[in-house]
Amino acid sequence: MERIFVSYIDRGMIIAIDGPLASGKGTLARALAAHFSLPHLDTGSLYRAVAHNMMREGYKFNNTAAAADIARHLNINGIIDADLRTAEVGAGASVVAAMPEVRKALFDFQRKFAANPKGAVLDGRDIGTVICPDADFKFFITARPEIRAERRLKELHAAGDNITLEELTKQIEERDYRDANRADAPLKPTETSIILDTSDMGIDEVIQKAVGIIDGTNK
Ligand code: DC
């Protein structure tokens, strides 16, 4: 408790949120950022932007040299959020995210964002383990794979992607495996992470629970 109290005096509150695809971590991150008036970084969008640039420039996703170069000079001009949310870009992001050169190139930007004196909310896969190991709160958000596939299917169908539930479940299993088993910064909770399984919870319930945990610890 004392460490948390001291850290509030030294700098703003840092909230790290990690979890697999469609676990609800992005929604929770945005809600906590709004609730506590903190800047928010969706770090997955950086990896997605690398993959999107590779597609735009005609590279295969497994081209490590090109991916590292793109990550070092990341150009987000002209990319809108919808461009980054497609299943193809997501799959590419998972491939480039396994490359240590790409992770290294994106590290400083994320660290600087977290060092904002106001504090920050970051969501991703390695925020609690690598980017912000000293975060005041580390949440690990998860949900059963079939629930995550159904959630993501709704989003993709709404965006005009006709992928089937079967195909999407297969893609999610592949991505989960790649994200959790890569050598560099695999997805995993830390010893102090607060693990929330959102399978049977509505998003409002998840938000209330996380706010309650933060407020409760803060009193
Ligand atoms: O959260 P997302 O689906 O937008 O992330 C896209 C990919 O980027 C995901 O497969 C894993 C990777 N990623 C990562 O390795 N580390 C992060 N901090 C964020 C995302």
py3Dmol code that shows the C-alpha trace and the ligand (Angstrom):
import py3Dmol

protein = """\
ATOM      1  CA  MET A   1       0.000   0.000   0.000  1.00  0.00           C
ATOM      2  CA  GLU A   2       2.772   2.405   0.949  1.00  0.00           C
ATOM      3  CA  ARG A   3       4.452   1.990  -2.426  1.00  0.00           C
ATOM      4  CA  ILE A   4       1.224   2.843  -4.211  1.00  0.00           C
ATOM      5  CA  PHE A   5       0.717   5.937  -2.040  1.00  0.00           C
ATOM      6  CA  VAL A   6       4.238   7.163  -2.734  1.00  0.00           C
ATOM      7  CA  SER A   7       3.887   6.537  -6.450  1.00  0.00           C
ATOM      8  CA  TYR A   8       0.848   8.835  -6.615  1.00  0.00           C
ATOM      9  CA  ILE A   9       2.958  11.683  -5.266  1.00  0.00           C
ATOM     10  CA  ASP A  10       5.837  10.979  -7.634  1.00  0.00           C
ATOM     11  CA  ARG A  11       3.802  10.624 -10.807  1.00  0.00           C
ATOM     12  CA  GLY A  12       0.311  10.021 -12.135  1.00  0.00           C
ATOM     13  CA  MET A  13      -1.425   6.690 -11.881  1.00  0.00           C
ATOM     14  CA  ILE A  14      -0.420   4.078 -14.447  1.00  0.00           C
ATOM     15  CA  ILE A  15      -2.926   1.359 -15.291  1.00  0.00           C
ATOM     16  CA  ALA A  16      -1.697  -1.614 -17.335  1.00  0.00           C
ATOM     17  CA  ILE A  17      -4.293  -3.794 -19.031  1.00  0.00           C
ATOM     18  CA  ASP A  18      -3.328  -6.990 -20.820  1.00  0.00           C
ATOM     19  CA  GLY A  19      -5.328  -9.794 -22.312  1.00  0.00           C
ATOM     20  CA  PRO A  20      -6.112 -11.765 -25.459  1.00  0.00           C
ATOM     21  CA  LEU A  21      -8.154 -10.637 -28.454  1.00  0.00           C
ATOM     22  CA  ALA A  22     -11.784  -9.636 -27.716  1.00  0.00           C
ATOM     23  CA  SER A  23     -11.377 -10.156 -23.981  1.00  0.00           C
ATOM     24  CA  GLY A  24     -12.858  -6.691 -23.383  1.00  0.00           C
ATOM     25  CA  LYS A  25      -9.522  -5.096 -22.473  1.00  0.00           C
ATOM     26  CA  GLY A  26      -9.817  -2.248 -24.999  1.00  0.00           C
ATOM     27  CA  THR A  27     -13.280  -1.247 -23.819  1.00  0.00           C
ATOM     28  CA  LEU A  28     -12.169  -1.408 -20.214  1.00  0.00           C
ATOM     29  CA  ALA A  29      -9.046   0.644 -20.981  1.00  0.00           C
ATOM     30  CA  ARG A  30     -11.078   3.386 -22.679  1.00  0.00           C
ATOM     31  CA  ALA A  31     -13.599   3.452 -19.835  1.00  0.00           C
ATOM     32  CA  LEU A  32     -10.930   3.671 -17.119  1.00  0.00           C
ATOM     33  CA  ALA A  33      -9.095   6.403 -19.036  1.00  0.00           C
ATOM     34  CA  ALA A  34     -12.322   8.431 -19.256  1.00  0.00           C
ATOM     35  CA  HIS A  35     -13.251   7.764 -15.620  1.00  0.00           C
ATOM     36  CA  PHE A  36      -9.878   8.777 -14.206  1.00  0.00           C
ATOM     37  CA  SER A  37      -9.143  11.439 -16.888  1.00  0.00           C
ATOM     38  CA  LEU A  38      -5.980   9.692 -18.060  1.00  0.00           C
ATOM     39  CA  PRO A  39      -4.513   9.505 -21.574  1.00  0.00           C
ATOM     40  CA  HIS A  40      -4.968   6.087 -23.201  1.00  0.00           C
ATOM     41  CA  LEU A  41      -2.778   4.122 -25.613  1.00  0.00           C
ATOM     42  CA  ASP A  42      -4.091   1.046 -27.424  1.00  0.00           C
ATOM     43  CA  THR A  43      -0.678  -0.523 -28.058  1.00  0.00           C
ATOM     44  CA  GLY A  44      -2.134  -3.194 -30.360  1.00  0.00           C
ATOM     45  CA  SER A  45      -2.847  -0.408 -32.849  1.00  0.00           C
ATOM     46  CA  LEU A  46       0.933   0.156 -33.196  1.00  0.00           C
ATOM     47  CA  TYR A  47       1.485  -3.476 -34.253  1.00  0.00           C
ATOM     48  CA  ARG A  48      -1.589  -3.258 -36.470  1.00  0.00           C
ATOM     49  CA  ALA A  49      -0.212  -0.083 -38.074  1.00  0.00           C
ATOM     50  CA  VAL A  50       3.060  -1.899 -38.860  1.00  0.00           C
ATOM     51  CA  ALA A  51       1.086  -4.731 -40.510  1.00  0.00           C
ATOM     52  CA  HIS A  52      -1.074  -2.243 -42.412  1.00  0.00           C
ATOM     53  CA  ASN A  53       1.993  -0.402 -43.725  1.00  0.00           C
ATOM     54  CA  MET A  54       3.464  -3.714 -44.862  1.00  0.00           C
ATOM     55  CA  MET A  55       0.325  -4.533 -46.817  1.00  0.00           C
ATOM     56  CA  ARG A  56       0.302  -1.025 -48.294  1.00  0.00           C
ATOM     57  CA  GLU A  57       3.906  -1.409 -49.417  1.00  0.00           C
ATOM     58  CA  GLY A  58       3.417  -4.940 -50.724  1.00  0.00           C
ATOM     59  CA  TYR A  59       5.563  -6.858 -48.219  1.00  0.00           C
ATOM     60  CA  LYS A  60       4.800 -10.307 -46.855  1.00  0.00           C
ATOM     61  CA  PHE A  61       4.173 -10.266 -43.093  1.00  0.00           C
ATOM     62  CA  ASN A  62       7.135 -12.574 -42.418  1.00  0.00           C
ATOM     63  CA  ASN A  63       9.648 -10.093 -43.881  1.00  0.00           C
ATOM     64  CA  THR A  64      11.465  -9.191 -40.645  1.00  0.00           C
ATOM     65  CA  ALA A  65      13.781  -6.561 -42.156  1.00  0.00           C
ATOM     66  CA  ALA A  66      10.876  -4.687 -43.747  1.00  0.00           C
ATOM     67  CA  ALA A  67       8.727  -4.952 -40.598  1.00  0.00           C
ATOM     68  CA  ALA A  68      11.538  -3.620 -38.383  1.00  0.00           C
ATOM     69  CA  ASP A  69      12.227  -0.753 -40.760  1.00  0.00           C
ATOM     70  CA  ILE A  70       8.543   0.169 -40.925  1.00  0.00           C
ATOM     71  CA  ALA A  71       8.256  -0.002 -37.107  1.00  0.00           C
ATOM     72  CA  ARG A  72      11.276   2.313 -36.712  1.00  0.00           C
ATOM     73  CA  HIS A  73       9.724   4.928 -39.019  1.00  0.00           C
ATOM     74  CA  LEU A  74       6.095   4.198 -38.294  1.00  0.00           C
ATOM     75  CA  ASN A  75       3.864   6.227 -40.576  1.00  0.00           C
ATOM     76  CA  ILE A  76       0.285   6.507 -39.393  1.00  0.00           C
ATOM     77  CA  ASN A  77      -0.681   9.199 -41.902  1.00  0.00           C
ATOM     78  CA  GLY A  78      -3.863   8.378 -43.746  1.00  0.00           C
ATOM     79  CA  ILE A  79      -4.637   5.289 -41.658  1.00  0.00           C
ATOM     80  CA  ILE A  80      -8.081   5.335 -40.095  1.00  0.00           C
ATOM     81  CA  ASP A  81      -9.122   3.079 -37.231  1.00  0.00           C
ATOM     82  CA  ALA A  82     -11.336   0.903 -39.479  1.00  0.00           C
ATOM     83  CA  ASP A  83      -8.267   0.099 -41.647  1.00  0.00           C
ATOM     84  CA  LEU A  84      -6.575  -1.390 -38.587  1.00  0.00           C
ATOM     85  CA  ARG A  85      -9.526  -3.464 -37.364  1.00  0.00           C
ATOM     86  CA  THR A  86      -9.721  -6.007 -40.204  1.00  0.00           C
ATOM     87  CA  ALA A  87      -9.027  -9.697 -39.538  1.00  0.00           C
ATOM     88  CA  GLU A  88      -6.158  -9.638 -42.083  1.00  0.00           C
ATOM     89  CA  VAL A  89      -4.385  -6.724 -40.375  1.00  0.00           C
ATOM     90  CA  GLY A  90      -4.945  -8.411 -36.991  1.00  0.00           C
ATOM     91  CA  ALA A  91      -3.350 -11.637 -38.209  1.00  0.00           C
ATOM     92  CA  GLY A  92      -0.395  -9.681 -39.664  1.00  0.00           C
ATOM     93  CA  ALA A  93      -0.014  -7.733 -36.422  1.00  0.00           C
ATOM     94  CA  SER A  94       0.324 -10.982 -34.512  1.00  0.00           C
ATOM     95  CA  VAL A  95       3.107 -12.127 -36.895  1.00  0.00           C
ATOM     96  CA  VAL A  96       5.138  -8.891 -36.730  1.00  0.00           C
ATOM     97  CA  ALA A  97       4.572  -8.666 -32.948  1.00  0.00           C
ATOM     98  CA  ALA A  98       6.574 -11.886 -32.545  1.00  0.00           C
ATOM     99  CA  MET A  99       9.674 -10.159 -34.028  1.00  0.00           C
ATOM    100  CA  PRO A 100      12.008  -8.780 -31.322  1.00  0.00           C
ATOM    101  CA  GLU A 101      13.243  -6.069 -33.749  1.00  0.00           C
ATOM    102  CA  VAL A 102       9.705  -4.755 -34.129  1.00  0.00           C
ATOM    103  CA  ARG A 103       9.011  -4.836 -30.373  1.00  0.00           C
ATOM    104  CA  LYS A 104      12.261  -2.988 -29.722  1.00  0.00           C
ATOM    105  CA  ALA A 105      11.396  -0.295 -32.266  1.00  0.00           C
ATOM    106  CA  LEU A 106       8.006   0.337 -30.622  1.00  0.00           C
ATOM    107  CA  PHE A 107       9.255   0.159 -27.022  1.00  0.00           C
ATOM    108  CA  ASP A 108      10.414   3.770 -26.517  1.00  0.00           C
ATOM    109  CA  PHE A 109       7.208   5.284 -27.835  1.00  0.00           C
ATOM    110  CA  GLN A 110       5.156   3.221 -25.371  1.00  0.00           C
ATOM    111  CA  ARG A 111       7.483   3.979 -22.450  1.00  0.00           C
ATOM    112  CA  LYS A 112       7.346   7.703 -23.187  1.00  0.00           C
ATOM    113  CA  PHE A 113       3.578   7.588 -23.339  1.00  0.00           C
ATOM    114  CA  ALA A 114       3.475   5.871 -19.939  1.00  0.00           C
ATOM    115  CA  ALA A 115       5.849   8.482 -18.495  1.00  0.00           C
ATOM    116  CA  ASN A 116       3.264  11.240 -19.000  1.00  0.00           C
ATOM    117  CA  PRO A 117       3.232  13.126 -15.662  1.00  0.00           C
ATOM    118  CA  LYS A 118      -0.560  12.875 -15.644  1.00  0.00           C
ATOM    119  CA  GLY A 119      -0.325   9.085 -15.678  1.00  0.00           C
ATOM    120  CA  ALA A 120      -1.715   6.798 -18.367  1.00  0.00           C
ATOM    121  CA  VAL A 121      -3.740   3.742 -19.269  1.00  0.00           C
ATOM    122  CA  LEU A 122      -2.074   1.340 -21.712  1.00  0.00           C
ATOM    123  CA  ASP A 123      -3.595  -1.859 -23.034  1.00  0.00           C
ATOM    124  CA  GLY A 124      -1.895  -4.676 -24.902  1.00  0.00           C
ATOM    125  CA  ARG A 125      -0.140  -7.976 -24.241  1.00  0.00           C
ATOM    126  CA  ASP A 126       3.088  -7.046 -22.431  1.00  0.00           C
ATOM    127  CA  ILE A 127       2.173  -3.860 -20.573  1.00  0.00           C
ATOM    128  CA  GLY A 128       2.364  -5.336 -17.083  1.00  0.00           C
ATOM    129  CA  THR A 129       5.350  -7.545 -17.863  1.00  0.00           C
ATOM    130  CA  VAL A 130       7.595  -5.345 -20.060  1.00  0.00           C
ATOM    131  CA  ILE A 131       6.350  -1.830 -20.822  1.00  0.00           C
ATOM    132  CA  CYS A 132       5.099  -0.774 -17.368  1.00  0.00           C
ATOM    133  CA  PRO A 133       6.354  -3.305 -14.812  1.00  0.00           C
ATOM    134  CA  ASP A 134       5.893  -0.605 -12.117  1.00  0.00           C
ATOM    135  CA  ALA A 135       2.278   0.152 -13.006  1.00  0.00           C
ATOM    136  CA  ASP A 136       0.061   0.979 -10.031  1.00  0.00           C
ATOM    137  CA  PHE A 137      -2.573  -1.460 -11.276  1.00  0.00           C
ATOM    138  CA  LYS A 138      -2.160  -4.404 -13.595  1.00  0.00           C
ATOM    139  CA  PHE A 139      -5.282  -6.023 -14.942  1.00  0.00           C
ATOM    140  CA  PHE A 140      -5.273  -9.248 -16.913  1.00  0.00           C
ATOM    141  CA  ILE A 141      -8.565  -9.506 -18.772  1.00  0.00           C
ATOM    142  CA  THR A 142      -9.618 -12.795 -20.248  1.00  0.00           C
ATOM    143  CA  ALA A 143     -12.681 -14.714 -21.473  1.00  0.00           C
ATOM    144  CA  ARG A 144     -13.385 -18.168 -22.869  1.00  0.00           C
ATOM    145  CA  PRO A 145     -12.282 -18.497 -26.551  1.00  0.00           C
ATOM    146  CA  GLU A 146     -15.813 -19.225 -27.861  1.00  0.00           C
ATOM    147  CA  ILE A 147     -17.168 -16.107 -26.147  1.00  0.00           C
ATOM    148  CA  ARG A 148     -14.352 -13.984 -27.593  1.00  0.00           C
ATOM    149  CA  ALA A 149     -14.971 -15.404 -31.088  1.00  0.00           C
ATOM    150  CA  GLU A 150     -18.669 -14.484 -30.873  1.00  0.00           C
ATOM    151  CA  ARG A 151     -17.868 -10.943 -29.698  1.00  0.00           C
ATOM    152  CA  ARG A 152     -15.316 -10.393 -32.438  1.00  0.00           C
ATOM    153  CA  LEU A 153     -17.633 -11.889 -35.084  1.00  0.00           C
ATOM    154  CA  LYS A 154     -20.247  -9.232 -34.328  1.00  0.00           C
ATOM    155  CA  GLU A 155     -17.657  -6.467 -34.742  1.00  0.00           C
ATOM    156  CA  LEU A 156     -16.307  -7.894 -38.016  1.00  0.00           C
ATOM    157  CA  HIS A 157     -19.772  -8.467 -39.483  1.00  0.00           C
ATOM    158  CA  ALA A 158     -20.737  -4.906 -38.541  1.00  0.00           C
ATOM    159  CA  ALA A 159     -17.621  -3.753 -40.427  1.00  0.00           C
ATOM    160  CA  GLY A 160     -18.710  -5.704 -43.530  1.00  0.00           C
ATOM    161  CA  ASP A 161     -16.347  -8.687 -43.130  1.00  0.00           C
ATOM    162  CA  ASN A 162     -18.196 -11.953 -43.877  1.00  0.00           C
ATOM    163  CA  ILE A 163     -15.873 -14.292 -41.986  1.00  0.00           C
ATOM    164  CA  THR A 164     -17.600 -17.358 -40.447  1.00  0.00           C
ATOM    165  CA  LEU A 165     -17.568 -18.240 -36.747  1.00  0.00           C
ATOM    166  CA  GLU A 166     -15.618 -21.409 -37.551  1.00  0.00           C
ATOM    167  CA  GLU A 167     -12.923 -19.578 -39.498  1.00  0.00           C
ATOM    168  CA  LEU A 168     -12.676 -16.853 -36.851  1.00  0.00           C
ATOM    169  CA  THR A 169     -12.390 -19.366 -34.001  1.00  0.00           C
ATOM    170  CA  LYS A 170      -9.509 -21.005 -35.867  1.00  0.00           C
ATOM    171  CA  GLN A 171      -7.793 -17.620 -36.375  1.00  0.00           C
ATOM    172  CA  ILE A 172      -8.265 -16.701 -32.712  1.00  0.00           C
ATOM    173  CA  GLU A 173      -6.770 -20.003 -31.569  1.00  0.00           C
ATOM    174  CA  GLU A 174      -3.752 -19.457 -33.840  1.00  0.00           C
ATOM    175  CA  ARG A 175      -3.266 -15.893 -32.605  1.00  0.00           C
ATOM    176  CA  ASP A 176      -3.702 -16.848 -28.946  1.00  0.00           C
ATOM    177  CA  TYR A 177      -1.093 -19.536 -29.405  1.00  0.00           C
ATOM    178  CA  ARG A 178       1.347 -17.206 -31.185  1.00  0.00           C
ATOM    179  CA  ASP A 179       0.884 -14.346 -28.676  1.00  0.00           C
ATOM    180  CA  ALA A 180       1.251 -16.591 -25.621  1.00  0.00           C
ATOM    181  CA  ASN A 181       4.122 -18.766 -26.853  1.00  0.00           C
ATOM    182  CA  ARG A 182       6.488 -16.347 -28.573  1.00  0.00           C
ATOM    183  CA  ALA A 183       9.933 -16.040 -26.998  1.00  0.00           C
ATOM    184  CA  ASP A 184       9.848 -12.243 -26.686  1.00  0.00           C
ATOM    185  CA  ALA A 185       7.259 -10.732 -24.291  1.00  0.00           C
ATOM    186  CA  PRO A 186       4.616 -13.480 -24.432  1.00  0.00           C
ATOM    187  CA  LEU A 187       1.119 -12.711 -23.171  1.00  0.00           C
ATOM    188  CA  LYS A 188       0.900 -13.687 -19.512  1.00  0.00           C
ATOM    189  CA  PRO A 189      -0.224 -12.228 -16.193  1.00  0.00           C
ATOM    190  CA  THR A 190       2.348 -11.076 -13.639  1.00  0.00           C
ATOM    191  CA  GLU A 191       2.339 -12.204 -10.013  1.00  0.00           C
ATOM    192  CA  THR A 192       0.489  -9.051  -9.005  1.00  0.00           C
ATOM    193  CA  SER A 193      -1.992  -8.926 -11.907  1.00  0.00           C
ATOM    194  CA  ILE A 194      -5.663  -8.753 -11.067  1.00  0.00           C
ATOM    195  CA  ILE A 195      -7.239 -11.408 -13.267  1.00  0.00           C
ATOM    196  CA  LEU A 196     -10.781 -10.737 -14.481  1.00  0.00           C
ATOM    197  CA  ASP A 197     -12.633 -13.356 -16.534  1.00  0.00           C
ATOM    198  CA  THR A 198     -15.291 -11.398 -18.421  1.00  0.00           C
ATOM    199  CA  SER A 199     -17.010 -14.444 -20.036  1.00  0.00           C
ATOM    200  CA  ASP A 200     -20.138 -14.094 -17.925  1.00  0.00           C
ATOM    201  CA  MET A 201     -19.986 -10.385 -17.191  1.00  0.00           C
ATOM    202  CA  GLY A 202     -21.493  -7.418 -19.026  1.00  0.00           C
ATOM    203  CA  ILE A 203     -19.043  -4.644 -19.878  1.00  0.00           C
ATOM    204  CA  ASP A 204     -20.588  -2.246 -17.320  1.00  0.00           C
ATOM    205  CA  GLU A 205     -20.028  -4.833 -14.632  1.00  0.00           C
ATOM    206  CA  VAL A 206     -16.382  -5.228 -15.656  1.00  0.00           C
ATOM    207  CA  ILE A 207     -15.848  -1.455 -15.573  1.00  0.00           C
ATOM    208  CA  GLN A 208     -17.530  -1.085 -12.171  1.00  0.00           C
ATOM    209  CA  LYS A 209     -15.447  -3.884 -10.759  1.00  0.00           C
ATOM    210  CA  ALA A 210     -12.159  -2.398 -12.001  1.00  0.00           C
ATOM    211  CA  VAL A 211     -13.071   1.124 -10.819  1.00  0.00           C
ATOM    212  CA  GLY A 212     -14.026  -0.347  -7.431  1.00  0.00           C
ATOM    213  CA  ILE A 213     -10.695  -2.146  -7.160  1.00  0.00           C
ATOM    214  CA  ILE A 214      -8.757   1.032  -7.985  1.00  0.00           C
ATOM    215  CA  ASP A 215     -10.851   3.284  -5.716  1.00  0.00           C
ATOM    216  CA  GLY A 216     -10.812   0.715  -2.916  1.00  0.00           C
ATOM    217  CA  THR A 217      -7.046   0.381  -2.977  1.00  0.00           C
ATOM    218  CA  ASN A 218      -6.715   4.133  -3.114  1.00  0.00           C
ATOM    219  CA  LYS A 219      -8.665   4.952   0.058  1.00  0.00           C
TER     220      LYS A 219
END
"""
ligand_1 = """\
20
DC
O -4.921 -6.115 -29.206
P -4.845 -6.255 -30.722
O -5.677 -7.393 -31.270
O -5.132 -4.970 -31.429
O -3.306 -6.613 -31.019
C -2.853 -6.933 -32.316
C -1.633 -7.845 -32.205
O -0.547 -7.112 -31.674
C -1.820 -9.059 -31.290
O -1.864 -10.265 -32.026
C -0.622 -9.089 -30.403
C 0.143 -7.865 -30.705
N 0.391 -7.032 -29.531
C 1.532 -7.287 -28.801
O 2.246 -8.233 -29.112
N 1.862 -6.504 -27.749
C 1.073 -5.491 -27.387
N 1.422 -4.727 -26.350
C -0.126 -5.232 -28.110
C -0.450 -6.035 -29.170
"""
view = py3Dmol.view(width=600, height=400)
view.addModel(protein, "pdb")
view.setStyle({"model": 0}, {"cartoon": {"style": "trace"}})
view.addModel(ligand_1, "xyz")
view.setStyle({"model": 1}, {"stick": {}})
view.zoomTo()
view.show()
